[in-house]
């Protein structure tokens, strides 16, 4: 199910895919893949603050998820949320 929604994201159907991912996530909040895919939907739609919010929420549920730290590092390093100190912090936690 998540793989199909990720494919929809790649095809530019981000808004609809994000709604469906939110539904999947609400049914099973422990599905980290739904959180990750939902953040990707926001990034695809250039809604970077929403992606940041999802990633930070994901860290509250899964504090040792290294992929989240890597993704936040990228969001802060290269993206419009540029904050080199936060990027460095998350990349260090990833390593």
LUMNU-47198 format. One record per residue (C-alpha): residue number from 1; residue in three letters; x, y, z. Coordinates in Angstrom, 2 decimals. Layout:
% LUMNU-47198
NUM ALA X Y Z
...
END
This chain:
% LUMNU-47198
1 UNK 0.00 0.00 0.00
2 UNK 2.76 2.48 0.95
3 UNK 4.73 1.60 -2.19
4 UNK 1.72 2.48 -4.36
5 UNK 1.33 5.80 -2.60
6 UNK 5.02 6.55 -3.04
7 UNK 4.57 5.85 -6.76
8 UNK 1.67 8.31 -6.82
9 UNK 4.01 10.89 -5.32
10 UNK 6.49 10.36 -8.13
11 UNK 3.70 10.86 -10.65
12 UNK 2.86 14.24 -9.15
13 UNK -0.24 13.23 -7.20
14 UNK 1.18 14.50 -3.93
15 UNK -1.91 16.02 -2.34
16 UNK -4.09 12.94 -2.77
17 UNK -1.27 10.61 -1.73
18 UNK -0.61 12.72 1.38
19 UNK -4.27 12.44 2.44
20 UNK -4.20 8.68 2.01
21 UNK -0.93 8.42 3.94
22 UNK -2.47 10.46 6.74
23 UNK -5.32 7.92 6.85
24 UNK -2.88 4.99 6.97
25 UNK -0.87 6.75 9.67
26 UNK -3.96 7.46 11.79
27 UNK -4.96 3.79 11.61
28 UNK -1.50 2.63 12.65
29 UNK 0.72 5.40 14.11
30 UNK 3.56 2.92 14.55
31 UNK 4.08 2.57 10.79
32 UNK 7.25 4.59 10.32
33 UNK 7.05 4.06 6.55
34 UNK 3.80 6.03 6.44
35 UNK 5.41 8.91 8.35
36 UNK 8.40 8.93 5.98
37 UNK 6.23 8.77 2.88
38 UNK 4.01 11.56 4.22
39 UNK 7.01 13.81 4.76
40 UNK 8.15 12.98 1.21
41 UNK 4.72 14.05 -0.06
42 UNK 5.14 17.44 1.57
43 UNK 8.65 17.80 0.16
44 UNK 7.35 16.92 -3.31
45 UNK 4.75 19.65 -2.86
46 UNK 7.41 22.07 -1.64
47 UNK 5.75 22.31 1.77
48 UNK 9.00 22.11 3.69
49 UNK 7.70 23.30 7.07
50 UNK 5.07 20.56 6.99
51 UNK 7.73 17.99 6.13
52 UNK 9.82 19.28 9.03
53 UNK 6.79 18.96 11.34
54 UNK 6.24 15.35 10.24
55 UNK 9.91 14.44 10.72
56 UNK 10.00 16.02 14.19
57 UNK 6.83 14.15 15.12
58 UNK 8.38 10.97 13.80
59 UNK 11.35 11.48 16.10
60 UNK 8.98 11.64 19.07
61 UNK 7.57 8.22 18.14
62 UNK 10.85 6.72 16.92
63 UNK 13.73 8.64 18.56
64 UNK 16.40 6.30 17.18
65 UNK 15.29 6.40 13.53
66 UNK 18.50 7.36 11.75
67 UNK 16.73 8.00 8.45
68 UNK 14.82 10.88 10.07
69 UNK 18.04 12.54 11.19
70 UNK 19.48 12.15 7.70
71 UNK 16.34 13.62 6.11
72 UNK 16.24 16.55 8.53
73 UNK 19.92 17.16 7.90
74 UNK 19.20 17.44 4.19
75 UNK 16.20 19.66 4.75
76 UNK 18.28 22.03 6.87
77 UNK 21.47 21.86 4.82
78 UNK 20.29 22.28 1.23
79 UNK 16.66 23.25 1.47
80 UNK 14.85 26.48 2.04
81 UNK 14.89 25.85 5.80
82 UNK 18.61 26.44 5.72
83 UNK 20.08 26.16 9.18
84 UNK 23.61 24.80 9.12
85 UNK 23.74 24.24 12.90
86 UNK 20.61 22.07 12.82
87 UNK 21.87 20.29 9.70
88 UNK 25.13 19.47 11.44
89 UNK 23.30 18.28 14.57
90 UNK 21.08 15.88 12.65
91 UNK 23.88 14.61 10.42
92 UNK 25.97 13.90 13.53
93 UNK 23.07 12.00 15.10
94 UNK 22.73 10.06 11.85
95 UNK 26.38 9.05 11.96
END
